[in-house]
Amino acid sequence: MKGVVIKSTGSWYDILGEDHNIYKGRLRGKFKIKNLNVTNPIAVGDYVEFEQEESADSSVIKDILPRENYIIRKSVQKSSQGHLIACNVDQTVLIVTLATPRTSLGFIDRFLVSAESFRIPAIIVFNKTDIYDETLKEQLNQVMNIYTQIGYTCLATSALENKGIEELKSLLRGKKSVLSGHSGVGKSSLINIIAPGLDLKTGEVSTFANKGVHTTTFAEMFEIEPGTFIIDTPGIKELGLYEIEEDELSHYFPEMRALIGECKFHNCRHVNEPQCAVLEKVKQGEIAESRYQSYLSMLSGEEKHR
């Protein structure tokens, strides 16, 4: 039988079968994907072939069907390996906040580069706008302007004030979207407004470190209306880029990608080379300084994910 993985708890998976029933499945023994060194061979969104065991109320996953795409990050435990976040998705939605807890622009840029490297469209949702003072509102406008100018869809939302909810629903409709972000950014609260029947657990932000408390402990996919799926993922503390080569990094910055072929040297790293088109655009203010600093940070391999 064929089905799609809708929940992953590590060694066990919930599979939505072609008959619309949900089955508990597991892998038998080791399972490795060719050319993909990951800690979890199967992720939510994977299409699999499985068969029920005769003597148990469980199933065995026999094969993973070819993936259309996947999004992956460097494993926190094993830096040489990747960790699959989700597979076969139409878009990824990054939930961020500028306060309580603050999401750094560096983290946003790392996430966008990761999505770009797998050719997955990304949307940035700036949540908790109800707590923003005038200074933060001005900062929000500046930050949203940076990303909309380079082609990203940005949305300001407030779960408390029901702001931007209809616009978010519209962006999700008819697609399979993976929702990510730091713990405490209000991801579960937004999902509960979009799909109140799910009644996901929400948590408070720790006042001790101004960081979110994990409320989602495993990835799970929900069909919130016919043809519309969301994948809720655990809060990301760190986001290490996975297998992105130094000479291809700038290709995942849309504003730098647009300048390919305009530098004097074909192998320009955009650091201190003469007649560099990227450096010239940074100097002119046409490439945001924050984006360029993020590029340099990734280029040097700094693990400052926040």
LUMLOKE-813219 format. One record per residue (C-alpha): chain; residue number from 1; x, y, z; residue in one letter. Coordinates in steps of 0.25 Angstrom, whole numbers, always signed. Layout:
# residues N
A  NUM  X  Y  Z  a .
...
END
This chain:
# residues 306
A  1  +0  +0  +0  m .
A  2  +4  +14  -2  k .
A  3  +3  +26  +7  g .
A  4  +9  +39  +12  v .
A  5  +16  +41  +25  v .
A  6  +8  +51  +34  i .
A  7  +15  +50  +47  k .
A  8  +29  +46  +51  s .
A  9  +33  +43  +65  t .
A  10  +47  +37  +62  g .
A  11  +46  +22  +60  s .
A  12  +31  +22  +58  w .
A  13  +23  +29  +47  y .
A  14  +8  +32  +45  d .
A  15  +4  +29  +31  i .
A  16  -8  +33  +24  l .
A  17  -11  +22  +14  g .
A  18  -18  +23  +1  e .
A  19  -31  +17  +7  d .
A  20  -31  +30  +16  h .
A  21  -28  +21  +29  n .
A  22  -16  +25  +38  i .
A  23  -5  +14  +40  y .
A  24  +6  +13  +50  k .
A  25  +19  +10  +43  g .
A  26  +33  +7  +45  r .
A  27  +46  +4  +37  l .
A  28  +52  -10  +38  r .
A  29  +67  -9  +40  g .
A  30  +76  +1  +34  k .
A  31  +71  +10  +23  f .
A  32  +80  +19  +15  k .
A  33  +76  +29  +4  i .
A  34  +87  +29  -7  k .
A  35  +95  +42  -7  n .
A  36  +88  +47  +6  l .
A  37  +95  +46  +19  n .
A  38  +84  +49  +29  v .
A  39  +80  +46  +43  t .
A  40  +66  +43  +39  n .
A  41  +63  +35  +26  p .
A  42  +48  +38  +26  i .
A  43  +42  +52  +29  a .
A  44  +27  +57  +29  v .
A  45  +22  +59  +15  g .
A  46  +30  +46  +9  d .
A  47  +22  +37  +1  y .
A  48  +24  +23  +4  v .
A  49  +21  +8  +1  e .
A  50  +17  +0  +13  f .
A  51  +11  -13  +17  e .
A  52  +3  -17  +30  q .
A  53  +9  -28  +39  e .
A  54  +1  -40  +41  e .
A  55  +4  -42  +56  s .
A  56  +4  -27  +61  a .
A  57  -4  -15  +60  d .
A  58  +7  -8  +52  s .
A  59  +13  -7  +38  s .
A  60  +26  -8  +32  v .
A  61  +31  +3  +22  i .
A  62  +37  -4  +10  k .
A  63  +41  +8  +1  d .
A  64  +42  +23  +0  i .
A  65  +37  +28  -13  l .
A  66  +45  +39  -21  p .
A  67  +44  +53  -14  r .
A  68  +40  +65  -22  e .
A  69  +48  +73  -12  n .
A  70  +52  +74  +3  y .
A  71  +57  +84  +13  i .
A  72  +69  +80  +22  i .
A  73  +78  +86  +32  r .
A  74  +91  +82  +39  k .
A  75  +88  +73  +50  s .
A  76  +90  +79  +64  v .
A  77  +96  +66  +70  q .
A  78  +104  +61  +58  k .
A  79  +110  +73  +50  s .
A  80  +114  +64  +38  s .
A  81  +100  +60  +36  q .
A  82  +87  +67  +32  g .
A  83  +73  +66  +38  h .
A  84  +61  +66  +29  l .
A  85  +51  +76  +33  i .
A  86  +40  +72  +22  a .
A  87  +39  +67  +8  c .
A  88  +30  +69  -4  n .
A  89  +25  +83  +0  v .
A  90  +20  +95  -8  d .
A  91  +26  +106  +1  q .
A  92  +32  +109  +14  t .
A  93  +27  +119  +24  v .
A  94  +36  +125  +34  l .
A  95  +29  +131  +46  i .
A  96  +38  +142  +53  v .
A  97  +37  +153  +63  t .
A  98  +45  +166  +66  l .
A  99  +43  +164  +81  a .
A  100  +39  +154  +91  t .
A  101  +47  +146  +86  p .
A  102  +55  +154  +75  r .
A  103  +58  +147  +63  t .
A  104  +71  +152  +57  s .
A  105  +73  +156  +42  l .
A  106  +84  +146  +42  g .
A  107  +75  +135  +45  f .
A  108  +65  +139  +35  i .
A  109  +75  +140  +24  d .
A  110  +81  +126  +28  r .
A  111  +67  +121  +26  f .
A  112  +64  +127  +13  l .
A  113  +77  +122  +7  v .
A  114  +74  +108  +12  s .
A  115  +60  +109  +5  a .
A  116  +67  +115  -8  e .
A  117  +77  +104  -8  s .
A  118  +65  +94  -10  f .
A  119  +57  +103  -19  r .
A  120  +46  +104  -9  i .
A  121  +38  +118  -9  p .
A  122  +39  +125  +5  a .
A  123  +29  +134  +12  i .
A  124  +33  +142  +24  i .
A  125  +22  +145  +35  v .
A  126  +25  +155  +45  f .
A  127  +16  +152  +57  n .
A  128  +13  +158  +70  k .
A  129  +11  +172  +64  t .
A  130  +2  +175  +76  d .
A  131  +13  +177  +85  i .
A  132  +22  +186  +76  y .
A  133  +24  +200  +81  d .
A  134  +26  +212  +70  e .
A  135  +41  +209  +69  t .
A  136  +38  +194  +67  l .
A  137  +27  +197  +57  k .
A  138  +37  +206  +49  e .
A  139  +48  +195  +50  q .
A  140  +37  +185  +44  l .
A  141  +34  +194  +32  n .
A  142  +49  +195  +29  q .
A  143  +52  +180  +31  v .
A  144  +40  +176  +22  m .
A  145  +44  +186  +12  n .
A  146  +58  +179  +11  i .
A  147  +51  +166  +8  y .
A  148  +40  +170  -1  t .
A  149  +50  +178  -10  q .
A  150  +57  +165  -13  i .
A  151  +45  +157  -16  g .
A  152  +40  +151  -3  y .
A  153  +25  +151  +1  t .
A  154  +25  +157  +15  c .
A  155  +13  +158  +25  l .
A  156  +10  +165  +38  a .
A  157  +1  +157  +47  t .
A  158  -4  +157  +62  s .
A  159  -11  +145  +67  a .
A  160  -16  +153  +79  l .
A  161  -22  +164  +70  e .
A  162  -26  +155  +58  n .
A  163  -18  +163  +49  k .
A  164  -13  +157  +36  g .
A  165  -20  +144  +38  i .
A  166  -29  +144  +26  e .
A  167  -16  +148  +17  e .
A  168  -9  +137  +23  l .
A  169  -20  +127  +20  k .
A  170  -20  +132  +6  s .
A  171  -5  +129  +5  l .
A  172  -7  +115  +10  l .
A  173  -19  +111  +2  r .
A  174  -17  +99  -7  g .
A  175  -3  +97  -4  k .
A  176  +6  +88  +5  k .
A  177  +13  +98  +14  s .
A  178  +24  +95  +25  v .
A  179  +23  +105  +37  l .
A  180  +36  +108  +44  s .
A  181  +43  +118  +54  g .
A  182  +49  +119  +67  h .
A  183  +41  +114  +79  s .
A  184  +32  +125  +85  g .
A  185  +29  +133  +72  v .
A  186  +14  +129  +73  g .
A  187  +14  +118  +62  k .
A  188  +4  +109  +70  s .
A  189  -5  +121  +73  s .
A  190  -5  +125  +59  l .
A  191  -9  +111  +55  i .
A  192  -20  +110  +65  n .
A  193  -26  +122  +59  i .
A  194  -25  +117  +45  i .
A  195  -30  +103  +49  a .
A  196  -36  +104  +62  p .
A  197  -40  +89  +62  g .
A  198  -26  +85  +64  l .
A  199  -25  +92  +78  d .
A  200  -9  +91  +78  l .
A  201  -2  +93  +91  k .
A  202  +4  +107  +93  t .
A  203  +14  +112  +102  g .
A  204  +19  +125  +109  e .
A  205  +32  +131  +106  v .
A  206  +42  +129  +117  s .
A  207  +45  +143  +124  t .
A  208  +59  +137  +129  f .
A  209  +65  +137  +115  a .
A  210  +54  +143  +106  n .
A  211  +54  +130  +99  k .
A  212  +42  +122  +95  g .
A  213  +38  +109  +102  v .
A  214  +37  +97  +92  h .
A  215  +22  +93  +90  t .
A  216  +24  +84  +78  t .
A  217  +33  +73  +80  t .
A  218  +32  +66  +66  f .
A  219  +27  +69  +52  a .
A  220  +13  +67  +48  e .
A  221  +5  +70  +36  m .
A  222  -10  +74  +36  f .
A  223  -20  +76  +25  e .
A  224  -27  +89  +30  i .
A  225  -37  +89  +18  e .
A  226  -38  +80  +6  p .
A  227  -25  +82  -2  g .
A  228  -18  +91  +8  t .
A  229  -7  +84  +17  f .
A  230  +2  +90  +28  i .
A  231  +14  +84  +34  i .
A  232  +16  +88  +48  d .
A  233  +31  +87  +52  t .
A  234  +38  +88  +66  p .
A  235  +44  +101  +69  g .
A  236  +58  +103  +62  i .
A  237  +69  +107  +72  k .
A  238  +80  +107  +62  e .
A  239  +80  +106  +47  l .
A  240  +93  +101  +41  g .
A  241  +94  +101  +26  l .
A  242  +96  +87  +20  y .
A  243  +105  +85  +8  e .
A  244  +105  +98  +2  i .
A  245  +119  +101  -5  e .
A  246  +126  +114  -3  e .
A  247  +126  +117  -18  d .
A  248  +111  +115  -19  e .
A  249  +106  +123  -7  l .
A  250  +104  +136  -14  s .
A  251  +94  +129  -23  h .
A  252  +84  +127  -12  y .
A  253  +84  +142  -9  f .
A  254  +74  +147  -20  p .
A  255  +80  +161  -21  e .
A  256  +94  +155  -23  m .
A  257  +89  +145  -33  r .
A  258  +84  +156  -41  a .
A  259  +98  +161  -43  l .
A  260  +104  +148  -48  i .
A  261  +114  +151  -59  g .
A  262  +116  +166  -55  e .
A  263  +128  +164  -46  c .
A  264  +142  +166  -53  k .
A  265  +146  +152  -48  f .
A  266  +137  +140  -51  h .
A  267  +141  +133  -38  n .
A  268  +138  +146  -30  c .
A  269  +135  +144  -15  r .
A  270  +130  +158  -13  h .
A  271  +139  +161  -1  v .
A  272  +150  +170  -6  n .
A  273  +152  +167  -20  e .
A  274  +154  +179  -30  p .
A  275  +142  +183  -39  q .
A  276  +132  +174  -31  c .
A  277  +118  +177  -35  a .
A  278  +112  +172  -22  v .
A  279  +122  +181  -14  l .
A  280  +118  +193  -22  e .
A  281  +103  +190  -20  k .
A  282  +105  +189  -5  v .
A  283  +113  +203  -5  k .
A  284  +101  +209  -13  q .
A  285  +91  +204  -3  g .
A  286  +84  +195  -13  e .
A  287  +88  +182  -6  i .
A  288  +84  +183  +9  a .
A  289  +96  +184  +19  e .
A  290  +90  +173  +28  s .
A  291  +88  +164  +16  r .
A  292  +103  +166  +12  y .
A  293  +108  +163  +26  q .
A  294  +99  +151  +27  s .
A  295  +106  +146  +14  y .
A  296  +120  +149  +20  l .
A  297  +116  +141  +33  s .
A  298  +112  +129  +25  m .
A  299  +124  +130  +16  l .
A  300  +133  +130  +27  s .
A  301  +126  +118  +34  g .
A  302  +122  +125  +46  e .
A  303  +112  +117  +54  e .
A  304  +105  +130  +59  k .
A  305  +91  +125  +56  h .
A  306  +83  +134  +64  r .
END
